[in-house]
Amino acid sequence: MSKPKSSMRFLGIDANIIKLYDTNLGWGINIQVTPKGIHCVKCDVDDCVHVEFALAQAEVANTVRKMQKQGWNLPDV
């Protein structure tokens, strides 16, 4: 069985902003990363499909692990 096509695209990380594009919504999505946590600007929550998708990206996971070592309060990846 083939994996369902994701409706999101990872665009990259710029400073402490993870950039995604949600093709279902037709919107660019910004995920803010701060020492206190991670937050989806579009959904105005800390845990949504955008955050989950972002954390599943290898580049994001590596960045989050580095930030955790610096004491940032971020979810485990």
C-alpha positions as semicolon CSV with decimal commas, in nm:
position;residue;x (nm);y (nm);z (nm)
1;M;0,000;0,000;0,000
2;S;0,137;0,342;-0,089
3;K;0,182;0,619;0,163
4;P;-0,080;0,897;0,134
5;K;0,052;1,216;-0,021
6;S;0,109;1,487;0,237
7;S;-0,079;1,812;0,198
8;M;0,219;1,996;0,347
9;R;0,562;2,090;0,224
10;F;0,862;2,175;0,437
11;L;1,019;2,496;0,306
12;G;1,299;2,541;0,558
13;I;1,408;2,705;0,879
14;D;1,488;3,075;0,900
15;A;1,624;3,184;1,238
16;N;1,365;3,044;1,482
17;I;1,082;3,011;1,230
18;I;0,999;2,681;1,062
19;K;0,833;2,748;0,727
20;L;0,576;2,514;0,575
21;Y;0,323;2,533;0,296
22;D;-0,018;2,370;0,348
23;T;-0,154;2,288;0,002
24;N;-0,503;2,212;0,138
25;L;-0,531;2,560;0,286
26;G;-0,324;2,734;0,021
27;W;-0,133;2,907;0,302
28;G;0,224;2,947;0,411
29;I;0,254;2,833;0,771
30;N;0,504;2,967;1,025
31;I;0,597;2,766;1,331
32;Q;0,772;2,977;1,596
33;V;1,041;2,813;1,807
34;T;1,139;2,985;2,132
35;P;1,318;2,872;2,449
36;K;0,971;2,826;2,603
37;G;0,830;2,601;2,329
38;I;0,696;2,567;1,978
39;H;0,385;2,742;1,841
40;C;0,187;2,734;1,516
41;V;0,104;3,093;1,424
42;K;-0,182;2,995;1,189
43;C;-0,364;2,766;1,434
44;D;-0,253;2,965;1,743
45;V;-0,172;2,642;1,929
46;D;0,134;2,446;2,039
47;D;0,020;2,110;1,899
48;C;-0,150;2,076;1,562
49;V;-0,093;1,892;1,232
50;H;0,149;2,165;1,125
51;V;0,364;2,129;1,437
52;E;0,354;1,748;1,407
53;F;0,456;1,765;1,041
54;A;0,736;2,011;1,116
55;L;0,878;1,797;1,397
56;A;0,882;1,494;1,165
57;Q;1,128;1,665;0,929
58;A;1,490;1,554;0,978
59;E;1,633;1,908;0,959
60;V;1,384;2,032;1,221
61;A;1,444;1,733;1,449
62;N;1,820;1,793;1,441
63;T;1,773;2,163;1,518
64;V;1,529;2,087;1,802
65;R;1,774;1,840;1,959
66;K;2,049;2,105;1,955
67;M;1,816;2,359;2,115
68;Q;1,710;2,106;2,383
69;K;2,076;2,061;2,476
70;Q;2,088;2,439;2,531
71;G;1,798;2,410;2,777
72;W;1,509;2,501;2,545
73;N;1,176;2,351;2,651
74;L;1,082;2,176;2,326
75;P;0,896;1,850;2,256
76;D;1,094;1,530;2,214
77;V;1,161;1,429;1,855
